[in-house]
Amino acid sequence: MSFLLPSSETVARREAAFRRQAYPGATAEDWGDWRWQLRHRARTAEAVAKALGKLSSREAAGLANPRAWRMPLGLTPYMLSLLAAEAPDGPLRRAMIPDVREGRVSRGEFRDPLGEVAHQAAPGLIRSYPHKVLLLATSDCACFCRYCTRARTAGRAACGWAKALAWLRKAPEIRDVLVSGGDPLTMGDAQLEHLLKSLREIPHVELLRIGTKIPAVLPQRVTPALARMLRKYRPLWMSLHFTHPDELTPRAAAACGRLLDAGIPLMNQTVLLRGINDDSGTMLRLNEGLLKMGVKPYYLHQGDLAAGTAHLRSTVARGRDILRRMCGRTTGYAVPLFMFDRPGGGGKVPLGPGQAGD
Ligand SMILES: *Cc1c(COP(=O)(O)O)cnc(C)c1O
């Protein structure tokens, strides 16, 4: 494997220089505090422009048209430091900075691409399979990715879990609960523990999973106290969401290490994104880098048909080609399954890697 992280001293120096320039009042301790990071999220075009300085014309136009945004803007100072390290129009910047094309709904796109409204067993509880459910624990995220499937609810008030829990208690066929959102790790330890404890008290719920992008966008959130709390609720697995090797920083690696030390196996889900990660070199670096951090690449998702994401969606043919190129060139562990979540909520179907010539 040939993937190399930039040395941690280089990254630390770059991060500190960004903090001093963009947040002159902040100490290194503030920067390491996840609550400080959440409180200082950039939510306006002005805040992003101020932090990043030079913008491409595409970025400037996207930021200048909030009425075209498909969802709110929200970027942690930490994520802004990664965006600032890229050139204008860099890969993470395309994934995280609004684009005027977000306002255009293409043929065949849906506001609710996975039919989640129709598949709600209870408020915030999506059931597309007989034995497993998805619990949308919160609508908040540390950062809003522009390709989000749930743009329709992102940043809105969540509905509470009482009804979802009541439904689950009476559904003995459900053995696997995936807690996602939004991002469940934007909640405080006490609130998250309350939810996990309530789920653990349901005898037929054997497996708990958490879906989170926190290690990529706000690794400071993974404190030793959080890891100690999560440890109590095993078997608990986590699906992370790294998109590009630029997210594989020493802080992200340390956050994953704390979770692994707590006995939580880590998987990763990536969305195939046009011009961002849809080439075999980038996918190799991402997935080999994840393995080195102890994270198993699980799913590569073909972008779903969410309204206003056509400019970010790659093609099934490209995804298959990337996986074919990866097979045999890298550790088998590094190769994810290529999946498509069917519109309307029919569940996920595998698209590959498949055999050469498929
Ligand atoms: C993806 C998903 C799951 C989990 O699926 P796995 O393939 O087991 O990881 C569960 N419920 C819903 C609604 C989903 O979209």
The ligand as an SDF file (V2000), in Angstrom:
LIG
                    3D

 15 15  0  0  0  0  0  0  0  0999 V2000
  -29.1690    1.2950    4.5730 C   0  0  0  0  0  0  0  0  0  0  0  0
  -30.3190    1.0580    5.4440 C   0  0  0  0  0  0  0  0  0  0  0  0
  -30.2560    0.1280    6.4940 C   0  0  0  0  0  0  0  0  0  0  0  0
  -29.0020   -0.6570    6.7960 C   0  0  0  0  0  0  0  0  0  0  0  0
  -28.6740   -1.4580    5.7200 O   0  0  0  0  0  0  0  0  0  0  0  0
  -27.4120   -2.4350    5.7090 P   0  0  0  0  0  0  0  0  0  0  0  0
  -27.3450   -2.8460    4.2720 O   0  0  0  0  0  0  0  0  0  0  0  0
  -27.7400   -3.5970    6.6240 O   0  0  0  0  0  0  0  0  0  0  0  0
  -26.2280   -1.6870    6.1820 O   0  0  0  0  0  0  0  0  0  0  0  0
  -31.3910   -0.0550    7.2460 C   0  0  0  0  0  0  0  0  0  0  0  0
  -32.5340    0.6120    6.9850 N   0  0  0  0  0  0  0  0  0  0  0  0
  -32.6240    1.5060    5.9890 C   0  0  0  0  0  0  0  0  0  0  0  0
  -33.9140    2.2120    5.7550 C   0  0  0  0  0  0  0  0  0  0  0  0
  -31.5150    1.7540    5.1850 C   0  0  0  0  0  0  0  0  0  0  0  0
  -31.5920    2.6750    4.2060 O   0  0  0  0  0  0  0  0  0  0  0  0
  1  2  1  0
  2  3  1  0
  2 14  2  0
  3  4  1  0
  3 10  2  0
  4  5  1  0
  5  6  1  0
  6  7  2  0
  6  8  1  0
  6  9  1  0
 10 11  1  0
 11 12  2  0
 12 13  1  0
 12 14  1  0
 14 15  1  0
M  END
$$$$
